[in-house]
Amino acid sequence: MAPIRVLHFADVHIGMENYGRTDPETGLSSRVRDFIRRMNEMIDFARENDVDLAIFAGDAFKTRNPNPTYQREFAWCVRDLTALAPLVMLVGNHDLPPTTLKASSIEIYDTLAVPNVWLADTYENKVIETKRGSVVVGAAPYPIRSRLLEEVETGGLTIAETDHMLQREMSAILNNLAADADQYEFPRVLTGHFTVNGARFGSERGIMLGRDIEVLPSDIADPRWDYVAMGHIHKHQNITEGREGLPPVVYSGSLERIDFGEEHDPKGFCWVELERGKAVWEFQRVKARPFVTIRADLRQADDPTGDLIMEIEERIDLDDAVVRVIVDLTPITEARFNEGLVRDALRQAHVNSIAAIRKEVEQPTRARLGGSPEGLTDPELLDRFLMAKGISEERRVELMQAADAIFEARNGKETAS
């Protein structure tokens, strides 16, 4: 029998609008369209390669209460996927409602009994029939502390003791799922949405909802599974890489970049050819929006603006990118720096968005000195006073330049008298 072809993706986070602008044709943020395009790119690949089963490992939206437009955009993608193959939709922390009495952001697919969709919101196994055979899928949605410990007395326990108890509860749950799956001769996949201890983090910490629970690698890398499809961490990685006898425990990572913390991270999804006892998988990169940082040391530059513009003109990686600029300056070179001309140069380089132009101004030695003010000149005293007041670098330079003229005029009068 031919291997079963599995699409594994996670952390779509539709609704991220940072560094975007409104698209006049759709009314959507250009960044929201980025995330939709990545999904469509992935769906095209799945269609061309005749997918058998799609596993979405959680976090459909940025927030727990997405607006109807974002829900519509995601639903179109779900419709296209389910026309190709059964879809497992695991509930992640961003999908969970703020209170237990409310519905999750993706519960509507279960309520409407959308064909070819399994909304996996509890810890259970399910046999899914595909055109190339049956698959056992184990679901481990994002662990909710209150539900895991609802029958456990936690009064008087420290945070560390509570976390250890939660870890034990998750260990028992995962072992039970593996034991139940072990009765089947079909290929077996576990999908989870949580942190595996030792995983390398991406930018998910900056948008985290809820306090995280870490699961031990030994509890998830169980040889009774053939492949473990993880979500929650945005950095693509295989936890069991190089370890013989264990299934791949793979975070597919997010489909699109969230911020500059993911500037150098590849983005995409996983394509798995699954058999009982064997999983051959590969990471498929998508054309995620480039994030580019330009860093320039202009402290010794005679023409800081011209030098930076020259570097911008020589770059070949700025087209359609989200760009931030970080420049090192002194108060003198900062006074010569023309931010407006730099912005014009970036627009002419066809950047998609200018995230920031950050100036890091080196402070004169006199301004960094502590201790007694005795022996300091009037300009030095004024500079220290402005720093103590929290005056911005740019404003401080302007005030010091104005003050220099006053001090010179005063000194001239004193000399004349």
HUDA-V720341 format. One line per field, one symbol per residue. ss: DSSP state (~ for helix, > for strand, _ for the rest). phi: phi as a letter, one per 40 degrees, with the letter a starting at -180 (. if undefined). burial: b if it has 16 or more other ideal C-beta (glycine too) atoms within 10 Angstrom, else e. A space follows every 10 residues. Layout:
ss->???
phi->???
burial->???
This chain:
ss->___>>>>>>_ ___>______ _>______>~ ~~~~~~~~~~ ~~~~~~~~__ __>>>>____ >______~~~ ~~~~~~~~~~ ~~___>>>>> __________ _______~~~ ~_____>>>> ___>>>>>>> __>>>>>>>> ____~~~~__ ________~~ ~~~~~~~~~~ ~~~~~~~~~~ ~_____>>>> >>>_>>____ ___~~~~___ ___>>_~~~~ ______>>>> >_____>>__ _______>>> >________~ ~~_____>>> >>>>>__>>> >>>>>_____ >>>>>>>___ ___~~~~~~~ ~~~~______ _>>>>>>>>> ~~~~~~__~~ ~~~~~~~~__ __>>>>>>>> >>__~~~~__ _______~~~ ~~~~~~~~__ __~~~~~~~~ ~~~~~~~~~~ ~~~~~~_
phi->.cdccbcbaa fcfchcbcgb accccbgccc cccdcccccc ccccccccbf cbabbbchgc bcbcbccdcc ccccccccdc ccccadbcbc cbccccccbc cbcccbcdcc dcfcdgbbcc bbcabacbcb cbhcbcbcbb cdccdcccbc bbcbcgcccc cccccccccc dccccccccc ccccccdbbb bbbaccdgcc cbccccbcbg ccbbbcdccb ccccbcabcb bhccccabcb dgbcgbccbb ccgccaccac cbdbccbiab bbbbbcgabb bacbcbccdc bbbbbbcbcb ccbdcccccc cccccbbcdg ccbbbbbcbb dccccccbcc cccccccccg ccaccabbbb ccccdccccb gcccgccdcc cccccccccg ccdccccccc cccdcccccc ccccccc
burial->eebbbbbbbb bbbbbbeebb eeeeeeebbb bbbbbbbbbe bbbebbeeee bbbbbbbbbb bbbbebeeeb bebbbebbee bbebbbbbbb bbbbbbeeee eeebbbbebb eeebebbbbb bebebeebeb ebbebbbbbb bbbebeebee eeeeeeeeee eebebbbebb eebbeebbee beeeebbbbb bbbbbbeebe ebbbeebebe ebbebebebb bbebbbbbbb bbbbbbbbbb eeeeebbbbb bbbbbbbbbb bbeebebbbb bbbbbbeebe bebbebebbb bbebebebbe beebbebbbe ebeeeeebee bbbbbebbbb bebbeebeee ebeebbeebe bbbebebebe bbeeeeeeee eeeeeeeeeb ebbbebeeee bebeebbeeb eeeeeeeeee eeeeeee
